[in-house]
Amino acid sequence: LPDEYAAVGTGAEMALGVLDPQFKPNMTQEEAIDLAKRAVRSAALRDSASGDGLDILVVTKDGTKEFTEKI
């Protein structure tokens, strides 16, 4: 993908509806994680197959960090 973000699964269209207008290339890590949470919450409200939890993978030049949150 040419974008710096992605959404996959049954709620992807709803999540992208949040990500597309709000993503900014120079977001802080905290802002990006908050945006990801809002995108998945939006999908979960509209798609019964989405939203049991959120797996977040943060990729930086120093490595990766992964965590899971309940929605």
VMD Tcl script that draws the C-alpha trace (Angstrom):
set ca {
  {0.00 0.00 0.00}
  {1.26 3.48 -0.74}
  {-0.38 4.81 2.44}
  {1.30 4.99 5.83}
  {-1.61 3.16 7.47}
  {-4.01 0.36 6.67}
  {-7.21 -1.27 7.87}
  {-8.25 -4.83 7.07}
  {-11.25 -6.98 7.86}
  {-14.99 -6.56 7.79}
  {-14.87 -3.14 9.44}
  {-12.06 -1.76 7.27}
  {-14.26 0.63 5.30}
  {-15.64 2.18 8.49}
  {-12.17 2.42 10.03}
  {-10.74 4.03 6.90}
  {-13.57 6.56 7.07}
  {-11.99 7.75 10.33}
  {-8.34 7.28 9.31}
  {-8.44 8.98 5.90}
  {-9.44 12.48 7.05}
  {-7.61 12.44 10.39}
  {-4.23 10.81 9.71}
  {-1.29 13.22 9.58}
  {2.23 12.11 8.60}
  {3.91 13.79 11.59}
  {1.61 12.51 14.32}
  {3.15 11.55 17.63}
  {3.04 7.89 18.59}
  {0.38 8.69 21.19}
  {-1.77 10.54 18.62}
  {-1.47 7.67 16.14}
  {-2.47 5.06 18.74}
  {-5.44 7.20 19.79}
  {-6.52 7.52 16.15}
  {-6.25 3.75 15.66}
  {-8.44 3.19 18.71}
  {-11.06 5.64 17.43}
  {-11.05 4.00 14.00}
  {-11.63 0.52 15.42}
  {-14.30 1.78 17.82}
  {-16.10 3.37 14.89}
  {-15.98 0.09 12.97}
  {-17.16 -1.87 16.01}
  {-20.23 0.33 16.37}
  {-21.30 -0.46 12.81}
  {-20.05 -4.00 12.25}
  {-20.95 -6.81 14.63}
  {-17.92 -8.85 13.52}
  {-15.49 -6.08 14.57}
  {-14.34 -4.86 17.89}
  {-13.67 -7.67 20.36}
  {-10.24 -6.20 20.94}
  {-7.53 -4.15 19.32}
  {-4.05 -5.45 18.52}
  {-1.66 -2.53 18.09}
  {1.77 -2.92 16.54}
  {4.03 0.13 16.78}
  {6.93 0.07 14.31}
  {9.80 2.53 14.75}
  {13.43 2.73 13.68}
  {14.28 1.23 17.07}
  {12.11 -1.86 16.69}
  {8.56 -2.94 17.34}
  {6.17 -2.96 20.28}
  {2.89 -4.86 20.33}
  {0.00 -4.67 22.76}
  {-3.68 -5.57 22.94}
  {-6.54 -3.50 24.33}
  {-10.18 -4.29 24.92}
  {-12.65 -2.03 23.18}
}
mol new
graphics top color blue
foreach p $ca { graphics top sphere $p radius 0.5 }
foreach p [lrange $ca 0 end-1] q [lrange $ca 1 end] { graphics top cylinder $p $q radius 0.2 }
display resetview
